Amino acid sequence: MGSLSVIEKPLVYPDARRDESVVDDYHGVLIPDPYRWLEDPESPETKSFIEQQSTLTSTVLKRCESREKLRSTITDLTDHPRYSPPYQRADKLFYYHNSGLQQHDVFYVQDGVDGKPEALLDPNTLSEDGTVSLKCLSVSEDAKYVAYGLSKSGSDWVSIHVMRIEDRQVLPDTLSWVKFSSIAWTHDSKGFFYSRYPTPKQEEASEAGTETNLNAELYYHCLGIDQSEDILCWRDRENPKFMFNASVTEDGRYVLMYIEVGCEEKNKFYYLDLSVLHDKLMDDSDRRGPLPFEKLIDEFDASYEAIANDGTSFTFLCNKDAPRYKLARVDLKEPKAWTDVLPESEKDVLISAHAVAHNRVLVRYLSDVKHVLQVRDLQTGAMLYHLPIGIGSIRCMSMRRKYSTVFIGFTSFLTPGIIYHCNMQSEVPDVKIFQEISVPKFDREEFEVSQVFVPSKDGTKIPMFVVARKRILLDGSHPCLLYGYGGFNVSMTPCFSVNRTVLLKHLDAVLCIANIRGGGEYGEEWHKAGSLANKQNCFDDFISAAEFLASKGYTQPRKLCIEGGSNGGLLVGACINQRPDLFGCALAHVGVMDMLRFHKFTIGHAWISDFGCSEKEEEFQWLIKYSPLHNVKRPWEESQYQLNQYPAVILLTADHDDRVVPSHSLKLLATMQYVLCTSVKHSPQTNPIIGRIERKAGHCCGRPTQKVIEEAADRYSFMATMLDASWIV
């Protein structure tokens, strides 16, 4: 499959040492791991391997004719102003803004809706190369302070700093070893709750950050106090994989603690009345904790998220006996007496609920992978009205119960972004456009979106969005990009992408998003149908989507490229192993490729809830069947067609990815090059197998705009060349 016009002769791949002595015994099954040495990111041998692979990849990409056209066009279309919906604290509004090609969004503040915008936090000033990014932040209730987390080179690790808003003074407070943490201010603005990990021992720490993250702790930081004196609020050394996050109720009375283990939609829920604790938080003599939290939910039986409280009466968004979620209420004084406020929908998934305008709740449903907004009575759950929005996704919303104003950020495949403004106090709220994002040279009328339902291998109907030029001929001539994820209850809803828009317009491509099982598109049952022992359903769904596209004339296998990232990278890796004949090209970003050892690095142990763990024999049997690293086979030895080979493949990773560590992609890259190419004389594998390793970057978030553009130009020019897609002016 694929065009070889870019490659005049077969690639000469670097030699990678195979250590045949490394063999693991999994429940009596011996599994070799000859590239185990690539798990050490700081060894000279690993660095040499990366350098050689980068050189090879560079020679291939330089010959991709559309590369500079893609880079230039994506840059031009990216150069437009972008905004996030503003949110209110005290009398001020806060929001993010990017003028176009700034490396990172800037955090702004203004006095009210009509105030003059002023830049408050500009991460573009923090590093010359744009590799320091703003990862998280929280503004105090009185809008006097902002606590913000900075990340270097895309790492998940952040350091928290504090700025006084009035004079932009950065305070001495600096908090280290923070990861996956909320920042929750107490309403007196004297400090905030956050979670962190213990400082690693010197021999455990590495620049690449591959060490396992265990023993999280919840702390309270008082402004002006050194981190070593922060108040320990909670820890659980008997359960080192537990993670803790805190929030403070809108009335300021309670701190709520959510305890999670893994990525399953389940949590414990503890609470603490701050009105009886204030002296302890400020007392210098006792900072060892833990604090006396009350345990409302002390088992992992469901997901519980508090959305409002009236004194001791709490309303929760939860999935207890409701896989598509519901609203339920309980009084802390009677913790066993739960009542349903808004029952579970028969089909749609209740994905968020926010109290607003005192006695109303704005609920967001997912209906066949499209967002629907309803306003309901907070006390009774009774429907008041629908909020009219287009067919697409709500990317974010901002509101408070004590305010009547709501800001709603909307997007779709053909809508770059609209921010709606709505006053919820009126009988029927008037939804107005507050800001609309416009992309130069993009005309949505040239394209159309459809949704099809594809039967999978077992007959399950899989929704898939198809975006293309209007009235295209279904003659199999079009290059096609099929994207998927299928895991961790994540839903792939419609959103705008400059990169993909360029493919639609200038490569005459068809874009498809397959909403395969494992995601959250139809609730927890849909998620479970694609996880653990059912993970193969994800691959079957994706393969069925590809077969559908070819059978209906949208494309043909040699013109079909598949793409996915993280869990979606795993999806791509598994599918090219199982059906190498079905695709012309594959783009796998930061994929989980070694399913037998993923849990041994950084936060990988949290994914056991979705994948299982090789340390258990039954779960090992699930994993070994589809693990990309362990299922690379020569298709010409298993097929009657001697020319059958893998599609052109590019594996993308980053040297500072401390979530899915780079060794996943590096080990698979070495394995594929060996099995398919260097170990075979006159190998039929002429399609390139290459890797792109980004420097000073992490898993996904926080990359500067220029790096994002360059990577998009690289991977899509590779795709265009391999699919024989011509550039259209």
Secondary structure, DSSP 8 states (H G I E B T S, - for coil): ----TT-SS----------TT-EEEETTEEEE-TTGGGG-TTSHHHHHHHHHHHHHHHHHHTT-TTHHHHHHHHHHHH-S-EE---EEETTEEEEEEE-SS-SS-EEEEEESTTS--EEEE-GGGS-TTS-EEEEEEEE-TTSSEEEEEEEETT-S-EEEEEEETTTTEEEEEEEEEE-S---EE-TTSSEEEEEE-----TTT--TT--S-----EEEEEETTS-GGG-EEEEE-TTSTT-EEEEEE-TTSSEEEEEEE-TTSS--EEEEEEGGGTHHHHH-TT--S-----EEEE-S-SS-EEEEEEETTEEEEEE-TT-TT-EEEEEETTEEEEEEEEE---SS-EEEEEEEETTTEEEEEEEETTEEEEEEEETTT--EEEEE---SSEEEEEE--TT--EEEEEEEETTEEEEEEEEETTSSS--EEEEEE---TT--GGGEEEEEEEEE-TTS-EEEEEEEEETT---SS-S-EEEE----TT--------HHHHHHHHHS--EEEEE--TTSSTT-HHHHHTTSGGGTHHHHHHHHHHHHHHHHTTS--GGGEEEEEETHHHHHHHHHHHH-GGG-SEEEEES----TTTGGGSTTGGGGHHHH--TTSHHHHHHHHHH-GGG----GGGSSS-TT----EEEEEEETT-SSS-THHHHHHHHHHHIIIIITSTT-S--S-EEEEEESS--SSTT--HHHHHHHHHHHHHHHHHHTT-----
